[in-house]
Amino acid sequence: MRILITGGAGFIGSHLCDRYLAEGHEVIAMDNLRTGSTDNIAHLAGHERFHFIKHDVTDYIYVTGPLDMVLHLASLPSPVDYLNYPIQTLKVGAMGTHKALGLALYKKAKFLLASTSEVYGDPLIHPQDEDYWGNVNPVGPRGVYDESKRFAEALTMAYHRYHNVDTRIVRIFNTYGPRMRADDGRVVPNFICQALRGESLTVYDDGSRTRSFCYVSDLVEGIVRLMESDAVDPINLGNPQEMSILEFARVVLAVTGCTSEITFVRPQDERTRDDPQVRCPDIGRAQSQLGWEPVIPLEEGLKHTAEYFRHKLGLL
C-alpha cells in the first residue's frame, strides 16, 4: 500500500512509519515540525519506500500519485503545546482534519483520525467507554484541544455518512515511549528526566489524580488492527491498568534506580485547570472487535523510555 501519515515526524507518527515500512508498504510522512522532529525519522533517510514532506496540514494538501490510506495524526497534543499555541491547535483539529479528509475523499483512501481520551473531559463516569459523551469545559484553557478533537470526530463521521469515506476513529489514552519530547510537559518525560538529572519529581497538588499508561508499540499494534477492521465507530486504545500520579512517580524512581525526592507543587498557571481527576479506558470494544489489548508491562516500557532519555540527555 501507499500510506500518508500526517504528523509523521512526531512521537506516535514516527513509530507508525516504522511499522508500515517494516510491513513492506510505501510511507509518506508529512509534518510542519512545530512539535515533531526530523530526529524521529532520521534513521529512515534514504529508505527507498519512505518520503518526507514538510507541510502544514491546515494548508491545502497535495500529494502526487495514489494513496491507499491517510492516517491523520498531526496535532499539538501536550499541555505545553496547546497552551502556547491555542489557535494553531484549533486550526489543526478543524482545518487540518478537513484538508486531510478532503485528500482521502479525492484519493478514495481509507482514513484514520487520531482522536484522544480528552474528548471525555473531566469524566463523570469511570472507566470511560466510547458511548460516554464527555464532560468538557469548552471555554477553559484545555478546551482548545478537547473541542478541536471533538469537532474532528464530528467532521470525520460527516465525511463517512455524506461522502462515504471509509473512516476510522481511535481515541488514544496516555501513551509513552521513546521519541517523546523531554520538554512537552507530560508526566512521563517530566518524571523520567527529573529522575535522571537527580532533580525532585514535581507532583501536582496531592498526586491523587489517576492515569493509565500504554506503551507506544502496543498503541501502534492497535491502530494497525483498527485500520484492518471494519470498525467505523470510535474505539478506545489505552491501558486499563490505572494508578495515581504519586504511585507512578514511585514506579519511575524504582525503574530508573534514582533517589530523587518527590515534591508536591501547586502550579501558579493554568496548567492543571480542568485537568481530569481520573482517566482510564474501557477497552471492551477494542478487545471484542480488534482482538487487542496492551501486552507491554509498565516497568518494561519505562526501562526502554528511560534508556532513550539517557541518550537524549547525554547521560551515557
C-alpha positions in Angstrom: 0.0 0.0 0.0 0.9 3.7 -0.3 0.2 5.5 3.0 0.3 9.1 4.1 0.9 9.8 7.8 0.3 13.4 8.9 2.3 14.2 12.0 4.7 11.6 10.7 7.8 13.2 12.4 6.0 13.1 15.8 6.2 10.7 18.6 3.5 8.2 17.6 3.5 9.1 13.9 7.2 8.1 13.5 6.6 4.7 15.1 3.7 4.2 12.7 6.1 5.0 9.8 8.5 2.3 11.1 5.7 -0.3 11.4 4.2 0.2 8.0 7.7 0.3 6.3 8.5 -3.0 8.1 5.4 -4.5 6.6 6.6 -3.5 3.1 4.5 -0.5 2.4 5.4 2.9 0.9 5.1 5.6 3.5 4.9 9.4 3.1 5.4 11.4 6.4 4.0 14.9 6.4 4.9 17.3 9.3 5.4 21.0 9.7 8.0 20.3 12.5 6.3 22.6 15.0 6.3 19.8 17.6 7.6 16.9 15.5 11.3 16.5 14.8 13.4 15.1 11.9 15.4 13.3 14.6 12.5 10.9 14.9 12.7 9.9 11.3 16.5 10.4 10.7 17.1 6.7 10.6 14.7 6.5 7.6 16.6 8.9 5.5 17.5 7.3 2.2 14.9 4.5 2.6 13.6 3.7 -0.9 10.0 3.4 0.3 10.0 6.5 2.7 9.3 10.1 1.8 9.1 13.2 3.9 7.1 16.3 3.1 7.4 19.4 5.3 4.0 20.9 5.2 1.3 22.4 7.5 -1.9 20.4 7.1 -4.0 23.5 7.7 -3.0 24.5 4.2 -4.2 22.7 1.1 -2.6 19.2 1.0 -1.2 18.0 -2.4 0.3 14.5 -2.8 1.1 13.0 -6.2 0.1 9.5 -7.1 -2.4 7.1 -5.4 -3.0 6.7 -1.7 -4.5 3.7 0.0 -4.6 5.2 3.5 -4.4 8.6 5.2 -3.6 8.5 8.9 -4.2 11.9 10.4 -2.0 12.3 13.5 -1.0 15.9 13.1 -1.8 17.7 16.3 -0.5 19.6 19.3 -1.3 17.1 22.0 0.7 18.2 25.0 -0.4 20.9 27.5 2.7 22.9 26.8 1.9 23.0 23.1 -1.8 23.8 23.3 -1.4 26.4 26.0 1.3 28.1 23.9 -0.4 27.6 20.5 -4.1 27.6 21.2 -5.3 29.0 17.8 -3.0 26.6 15.9 -4.3 23.8 18.0 -7.9 24.6 16.9 -6.8 25.1 13.3 -5.1 21.7 13.0 -8.0 20.0 14.6 -10.6 21.7 12.4 -8.9 22.9 9.1 -6.2 20.2 9.2 -8.8 17.4 9.6 -10.9 19.0 6.8 -7.9 19.1 4.4 -6.9 15.5 5.3 -10.4 14.2 4.8 -10.7 16.0 1.5 -7.5 14.3 0.3 -8.8 10.9 1.4 -12.0 11.5 -0.5 -10.2 12.6 -3.6 -7.8 9.6 -3.5 -10.5 7.1 -2.4 -8.3 6.3 0.6 -9.2 4.8 3.9 -8.9 7.5 6.6 -7.9 7.4 10.3 -8.4 10.2 12.8 -6.2 10.1 15.8 -8.5 11.4 18.4 -7.9 11.4 22.2 -9.3 10.5 25.6 -9.5 14.2 26.2 -12.9 14.2 24.3 -14.2 12.8 27.6 -13.0 15.9 29.5 -13.1 15.5 33.3 -15.2 12.4 33.2 -18.3 11.8 35.4 -18.2 8.0 34.6 -15.3 5.7 35.2 -13.8 3.9 33.4 -14.7 5.7 30.1 -16.3 3.8 27.3 -16.9 5.0 23.8 -20.6 5.7 24.4 -19.9 8.4 27.0 -20.3 11.9 25.6 -17.9 13.5 28.0 -17.7 16.5 30.4 -15.7 19.2 28.7 -15.4 22.9 29.5 -15.5 24.4 26.0 -14.1 27.8 27.2 -11.4 26.6 29.5 -7.7 26.6 28.5 -7.8 22.9 27.7 -10.9 23.4 25.6 -8.9 24.3 22.5 -7.5 20.8 22.4 -10.6 18.9 23.7 -13.0 20.7 21.4 -10.7 20.5 18.3 -10.7 16.7 18.6 -14.5 16.6 19.3 -15.1 18.7 16.2 -12.6 16.5 14.2 -14.6 13.4 15.2 -17.9 15.0 14.1 -16.3 16.1 10.8 -14.9 12.6 10.2 -18.3 11.0 10.7 -19.9 13.6 8.4 -17.5 12.7 5.6 -18.2 9.0 6.3 -22.0 9.5 6.2 -22.2 12.1 3.4 -19.2 11.3 1.2 -19.0 7.5 2.0 -15.3 7.9 3.0 -14.1 4.7 4.7 -13.1 6.2 8.1 -11.8 5.0 11.5 -11.5 7.0 14.8 -9.1 6.0 17.5 -9.3 7.6 21.0 -5.8 7.5 22.3 -5.2 7.3 26.0 -1.9 8.2 27.7 0.8 6.7 25.6 4.6 6.8 26.3 7.8 5.5 24.9 11.0 6.6 23.0 10.8 9.8 20.9 8.7 11.7 23.3 9.9 15.2 23.8 11.7 15.9 27.0 10.0 19.3 27.3 6.5 18.5 26.3 5.1 18.9 29.8 3.6 15.4 30.1 4.1 13.3 33.2 6.2 10.5 31.7 9.1 12.7 30.2 8.8 15.1 33.2 9.3 12.4 35.8 11.9 10.4 33.9 14.0 13.5 33.0 13.8 14.8 36.5 14.9 11.5 38.0 17.8 11.1 35.6 19.0 14.6 36.3 18.8 14.0 40.1 16.1 16.6 40.5 13.0 16.3 42.6 9.9 14.8 40.9 7.3 17.5 40.9 3.9 16.1 41.6 1.0 18.5 41.1 -1.3 19.0 44.0 -1.5 15.8 46.1 -0.8 13.3 43.3 -4.2 11.6 43.7 -5.2 12.2 40.0 -5.1 8.9 38.1 -3.9 7.9 34.7 -3.1 4.7 32.8 -0.1 4.3 30.6 0.1 2.4 27.3 3.5 1.7 25.6 3.8 3.0 22.1 4.3 -0.4 20.4 1.0 -1.6 21.9 -0.8 1.5 20.6 0.7 1.1 17.1 -0.5 -2.5 17.0 -4.0 -1.4 17.9 -4.0 1.3 15.2 -2.8 -1.2 12.6 -5.6 -3.7 13.6 -8.1 -0.9 13.6 -7.2 0.0 10.0 -7.6 -3.6 9.0 -11.0 -3.8 10.6 -14.4 -2.6 9.6 -15.0 -0.6 12.8 -16.3 2.8 11.9 -17.4 3.9 15.4 -14.7 5.3 17.8 -12.5 2.9 19.6 -10.5 3.5 22.8 -6.9 2.3 22.8 -5.1 2.5 26.1 -4.0 0.6 29.1 -6.8 -0.2 31.6 -4.3 -0.6 34.5 -4.9 2.7 36.4 -2.7 4.3 39.0 -2.3 7.6 40.8 0.3 10.1 39.7 2.0 9.7 43.1 2.2 5.9 42.6 3.5 6.4 39.1 6.3 8.7 40.4 7.4 5.9 42.7 7.5 3.4 39.9 9.7 5.8 37.8 12.1 6.1 40.7 12.2 2.3 41.1 12.8 1.7 37.4 15.5 4.3 36.9 17.2 3.5 40.2 17.3 7.1 41.1 16.9 8.5 44.6 15.2 11.8 43.8 12.8 13.3 46.3 9.1 13.7 45.5 7.9 17.3 45.8 4.3 18.4 45.8 3.6 21.6 43.9 0.6 23.7 43.1 1.1 25.3 39.7 0.5 29.1 39.6 -0.6 29.0 35.9 -3.5 27.3 34.1 -1.6 24.0 33.6 -4.0 21.9 35.7 -7.2 23.9 35.3 -9.9 21.4 34.2 -7.3 18.6 34.4 -9.2 15.3 34.6 -9.3 13.8 38.1 -9.4 10.3 36.7 -8.6 8.8 33.3 -8.9 5.1 32.4 -10.2 3.4 29.2 -12.8 0.8 28.9 -11.2 -1.3 26.1 -14.0 -3.8 25.7 -14.7 -2.6 22.2 -11.1 -3.0 21.2 -10.9 -6.5 22.7 -14.1 -7.7 21.0 -13.7 -6.0 17.6 -9.9 -6.0 17.2 -8.7 -8.8 19.5 -6.4 -6.1 21.0 -5.2 -5.4 24.5 -1.8 -4.0 25.7 0.9 -6.5 26.5 4.0 -4.5 27.5 4.3 -4.2 31.3 4.8 -0.7 32.6 8.2 -1.4 34.1 9.5 -2.8 30.8 8.2 0.1 28.8 9.6 2.6 31.2 13.1 1.0 31.0 13.1 1.5 27.2 11.9 5.0 27.6 14.4 5.9 30.3 17.2 4.5 28.1 16.1 6.7 25.3 16.1 9.8 27.5 19.6 8.9 28.9 20.9 9.1 25.3 18.9 12.3 24.6 20.2 14.0 27.8 23.8 12.9 27.2 23.9 10.9 30.4 25.5 7.7 28.9 
